């Protein structure tokens, strides 16, 4: 029986076009996919404008076919280049790699990339026309009216973008689509991708149509709402300083050059739904005390909240707006009538005036709502987390994280860990997610399991895109513990103790994780791995910050924190597996009752790295699998799994 060592510590140098180098750390991807995380601790290969792909068998690096998505620069001197995989020039949806470089050398890579393309071959040409595919997409959406059917809105988008050819009308792009639940990206299907923005009922989503038979394959929501379902957040911040401009003898809620050039603009929809009909809020003396029956005083909450969000990103991270290139932040207040919601639609912020029956008709123009929704915009410009299942929960969680962080930074005397308390309708509590039917432990109480609830009808929000506003509680609680610290026992019976590192350090780690390492289909396990790397980048590999990030993830049951009170299964534990000897020096044995078939035993570190993966032939009855430990395996606690099921913890002496 031969043990396969997944963690590459040192390998004989090979000569490639990229130089004599191999990665020092590799976290393997699913079968057929490139490693989900790769790190070069010494001098990495020269960055030549594309990702490099590492073949573990040959130890060789090659270039990957891709198109560039964006570039991030940070204060540590790192640059993060994001790429989308292409095959024969056609993009692979959710195939994204983030390449971290420094001084022209590749430091690391993270993401999902298909190495082994489907054996059946891949279609390269559509069998149906774009127009037929669009009709199928529109029939699926089934809206009463669409943005591009409204001449005023078409005129508006041309003016807003300063592009005479701009239009809301959807145009099809050919992509290779695989459902986000397909972790291995096995079923790549040639599809048309349409951006469909409907007015009534309101929705905006990418719709994917099979280019061979016209079948609807899936959707990805673009409008990221506060209230899906019932997740509105407001807070009113009293008297605050804002910046407006002088225009035509009056003042309006516009600012053109905040923090090196970012525009912040706030408009009045006057209870309508057409952006083209929006007008400026004005004031004669720039003292904005516009308390009236139209609730215009809440427009300054939206304006100030947007300013504070822009200021937070710039002050803490040197970021110039959500795209780091002075993207204009435009807010539209007084949307519709009795509308209890706020949303980012991919381009702008929109706020309803609340519901008379739900929250007393208080507009949703609070600073934490501003921070939450504008963070959705930043996420779309960086990791672009798909809005469903675990990536969608992370998308929502990071918006909660920064919405809350911005509130705590800008108005600390009014801040709390609950969301919605200021208008007497609390939605979530980051310090106690269970209080509002959110999980505080991965797959624990209140977790919404996509395998049982499903996303059966693409684009429908009745199940909240498989729990994006529910399962975000795990990330929220992780962040709360990382900031403040805490101890307790999670839903898996694991006793945890986290020492808080404070808002600034926790925020910096969360920001770096999102903007440097995450990609569109990242899940909770990936986020643990990447946040540990982010903490190591910022504070050092052996730092207290790395330790507390680990402790916080263990506390919420991601990559650790799944055992009962002790690290080692005791005689009173009803586990069907026996690990012996434990502690171990150079080998151990896993004993269990099983059925004949194929098996896999793996050893995983508490940071999520798979150290050993060994195949075995199982028999009916008692199985005893002997595992040889590599000589360079560091002492510590490791998780042993059999066919993906946890068998227990092993202590390596």
ABEGO torsion letter per residue (X at the ends): XBBBBABBABBBBBBBAAEBBBBABBBBBBBGBBBABBBBABBBBBBAGBBBBBBAAAGBBBBBBBBBABBBBBAAGBBBBBBBBBBGGBBBBGBBBBBBBBGGBBABBBEBBBABBBAAEBBABBABBAAAAAAAAAAAAGBABBAAABAAAAAAAAAAAGBAABBABBBBBBBBBBBAABAAGABBBBBBBBBBBBAOBBBBBBBBBBAAAGBBAEBBBABBBABOBGABBBBBAEBBBBBBBBBGGBBBBBBAABGGGBBBBBBBAGGBABAAABBBBBBAAGBBABBBAAGAAAAAAAAAAAAAAAAAAAAAAGBBEAAGAGBBBBBBBGBEBGBBBBBBAGABBBBBAEBAAAAGGBBBABAAAAAAAAAAAAAAABAGBBBBEAAAAAAAAAAAAAAAAAAAAABAAABBABBGAAAGBBABBAABAAAAGBBABBGBBGBBBAAAAEBABBGBAAAGGGGAAAAAAAAAAAAAAAAAEEBEBBAAGBBBBBBBAEAAAAAAAAAAAAAAABBAABBAAAAAAAAAAAAAAAAEAABAAAAAAAAAAAAAGBGEGABBABABBBAABABABBBOBOBBAABBBBBBBBBBEBBBBBBBBAAGBBABBBBBBBBBEBBBBBBBBBAABBBEBBBBBBGGBBAEBBBBX
